[in-house]
Amino acid sequence: MPRFFGGRMSSSYRELVVWKQAMALVMLVYRVTRQFPREELFGLTSQMRRAAVSIPSNIAEGKGRHGSRDICQFLYTARGSLHE
């Protein structure tokens, strides 16, 4: 099991520290992008919000997988969204 998920198996992705931190990032991105110019609504604002939401979404989906390889793939995807 990847170390991101801790030593014990939690019953829900909502218990994962990494998922909680990713959700805090989503809230921050939404708060910050609210202040962006209106003409960026369908450009930079949209892209940043989609990338931020993708992080906890992929962590949650990875948690639902059973094989370590599948889990890792979703974590790599989440990391890619973070870099985006």
C-alpha positions, 0 to 999 in steps of 0.5 A: 500500500502506498505510504500516502494512505498511512499504515492502516486501511481507512474505510473512506477516502475522506479520512485520508490526510492527503485528501483533506489537504487537497480539498483545502487547496480546492477551497483556496483556489476557488477563493483566490480565483474569485478575485480574478478579472471577469474576462479570465472566467473561461480561461485561467480561472476555469483551468485552475479550478479544474486542475485543483478539483482533479487532485482530490478526485483522483485520490478518492478514485485511487482509494477505491482501487484494489491493486497497488498499481492502480492506486499509484496511477491515480496518485500520479495523475493527482500529482500531475494536476497539482503541477498543472 
